[in-house]
Amino acid sequence: MPLAGHAKTVDQRSAGNLQATRSLPCTALKDVTANDSPADLMAAIPSCIQAGRNTDGADLFSIAGVFAHFDTQRVADRTAHGAYGALKMNLVASFESAGDGPMAAFSAALQDRMAHADAYQKSLCLLAERLGPPRYAPTYMLSHGMSAFTGKDTGLVPGFDAAAAWKITQQEYLKCDEVAAG
């Protein structure tokens, strides 16, 4: 008999929530395209770690964060903006199910990248400049928020300016102006 006043919890998931739309192999940073969504990139990280390409896995994680920052500017539903955080939690969960080795290797690769933060930041800024704004539909994020269930406030921000938002991502998230000035 359930306790009085306790509601039953139901886990609802919408189609496309956090889902990769393309199956990517472990990809080097130089081969990432503006068509690769954060969900696509994050899904490729475990294959990088399994192949011993830990730095490539760390790079995919980093550029996924850049793209997710851009997506939070173009997705109207603010409750959907937690999609990248959920992707990170799913990645950690996949590592935990594989034992300590994969997570340790991934963490070490991220730490190594941060040990050379200035050069790494510059390489990410150069890549962002070369790629331009992401061109994929942010389905992974659109399907994550409450709008996916309510049908209200769905889609992208009206009149969204991709070029301006990409500049904001480069300035605020990557701090590319600081790299150029240094």
C-alpha positions in Angstrom: 0.0 0.0 0.0 1.5 3.3 -1.0 2.1 6.0 1.5 -0.6 8.7 1.6 0.5 11.9 -0.3 3.2 10.2 -2.3 2.7 10.5 -6.1 3.9 7.9 -8.5 6.8 9.1 -10.6 6.7 8.5 -14.3 9.7 8.9 -16.6 8.6 10.4 -19.9 10.8 10.5 -22.9 10.1 12.1 -26.3 11.3 10.8 -29.6 14.8 12.2 -30.4 15.6 13.2 -26.8 19.4 13.3 -26.6 19.6 11.1 -29.6 22.5 11.2 -32.1 21.2 11.7 -35.6 24.3 10.4 -37.3 26.6 7.5 -36.3 30.1 8.9 -36.1 33.2 6.9 -35.7 35.9 8.3 -33.4 36.8 11.5 -35.2 39.8 13.7 -35.0 39.1 17.4 -34.2 40.2 18.5 -37.7 37.5 16.2 -39.2 34.6 17.5 -37.1 32.0 19.3 -39.3 29.3 21.9 -38.6 26.8 19.0 -39.3 27.9 17.1 -36.2 25.5 17.7 -33.3 26.6 17.5 -29.7 24.7 14.2 -29.4 26.5 12.8 -32.4 29.9 13.9 -31.0 29.2 12.6 -27.5 28.1 9.2 -28.8 31.4 8.8 -30.6 33.5 9.4 -27.5 33.3 5.8 -26.1 34.6 4.4 -29.3 37.6 6.8 -29.1 38.4 5.6 -25.6 38.0 2.0 -26.6 40.4 2.6 -29.5 42.9 4.2 -27.2 42.3 7.6 -28.9 41.8 9.4 -25.6 42.8 12.9 -26.9 40.3 12.6 -29.8 37.6 11.7 -27.2 38.5 14.8 -25.1 38.4 16.9 -28.3 35.0 15.7 -29.2 33.8 16.5 -25.7 35.2 20.0 -26.0 33.7 20.9 -29.4 30.3 19.3 -28.3 30.3 21.9 -25.5 30.9 24.7 -28.0 28.1 23.5 -30.3 25.7 23.1 -27.3 26.4 26.7 -26.2 25.3 27.8 -29.6 22.2 25.6 -29.4 21.1 27.2 -26.1 20.9 30.5 -28.0 18.7 29.2 -30.8 16.4 26.8 -29.0 13.4 28.7 -27.6 12.5 26.3 -24.8 14.7 27.1 -21.8 13.9 23.8 -20.2 15.6 22.1 -23.1 18.9 23.8 -22.5 19.8 21.1 -20.0 20.3 18.6 -22.8 24.1 19.0 -22.9 24.3 18.3 -19.2 22.2 15.2 -19.6 24.5 14.1 -22.5 27.4 14.5 -20.1 25.7 12.5 -17.4 24.9 9.7 -19.9 28.6 9.6 -21.0 29.7 9.3 -17.4 27.1 6.5 -16.8 28.5 4.7 -19.9 32.0 4.9 -18.5 30.9 3.7 -15.0 29.3 0.6 -16.5 32.7 -0.2 -18.2 34.7 0.1 -15.0 37.3 2.6 -13.9 39.7 2.4 -16.8 37.7 4.3 -19.5 36.8 7.1 -17.1 40.4 7.5 -15.9 41.7 7.6 -19.5 39.1 10.1 -20.5 39.8 12.3 -17.5 43.6 12.1 -18.1 43.1 13.2 -21.7 41.0 16.2 -20.6 43.5 17.2 -18.0 46.3 17.0 -20.5 44.4 19.3 -22.8 43.8 21.7 -20.0 47.6 21.6 -19.1 48.1 23.3 -22.5 45.0 25.5 -22.2 46.2 28.5 -24.2 47.3 26.4 -27.3 44.2 24.3 -27.0 41.8 27.3 -26.8 43.5 28.8 -29.8 43.0 25.6 -31.8 39.3 25.5 -30.8 38.9 29.1 -31.9 40.6 28.5 -35.2 38.3 25.5 -35.8 35.2 27.5 -34.8 36.2 30.2 -37.3 36.7 27.6 -40.0 33.5 25.7 -39.4 31.1 28.7 -38.9 27.8 28.1 -37.2 26.4 24.6 -36.7 24.2 23.5 -39.6 22.4 20.5 -38.0 18.9 20.7 -36.6 19.2 20.6 -32.7 16.7 17.8 -32.4 18.6 16.3 -29.4 17.8 19.5 -27.5 14.4 20.4 -28.9 13.2 16.9 -27.8 14.6 17.3 -24.3 12.5 20.2 -22.9 9.0 20.5 -21.7 7.8 21.8 -25.0 8.3 18.3 -26.5 5.5 17.2 -24.2 3.3 20.4 -24.1 3.6 21.4 -27.7 4.1 25.1 -26.6 7.0 27.3 -27.5 8.5 24.6 -29.7 11.3 25.2 -32.2 13.9 27.8 -32.6 14.0 31.4 -31.5 12.1 33.6 -34.0 14.4 35.7 -36.1 17.4 33.8 -34.9 20.7 35.2 -36.3 23.1 32.3 -36.5 26.1 34.4 -37.4 25.6 36.7 -34.5 25.0 33.8 -32.1 28.2 32.0 -33.3 30.2 35.2 -32.6 28.7 35.2 -29.1 29.8 31.6 -28.6 33.3 32.4 -29.8 33.5 35.4 -27.5 31.7 34.2 -24.4 32.2 30.4 -24.4 35.6 30.0 -26.1 36.9 33.5 -25.2 38.5 33.8 -28.7 39.0 37.5 -28.3 41.3 36.9 -25.4 43.3 34.4 -27.4 43.6 36.9 -30.3 44.7 39.6 -27.9 47.3 37.4 -26.2 
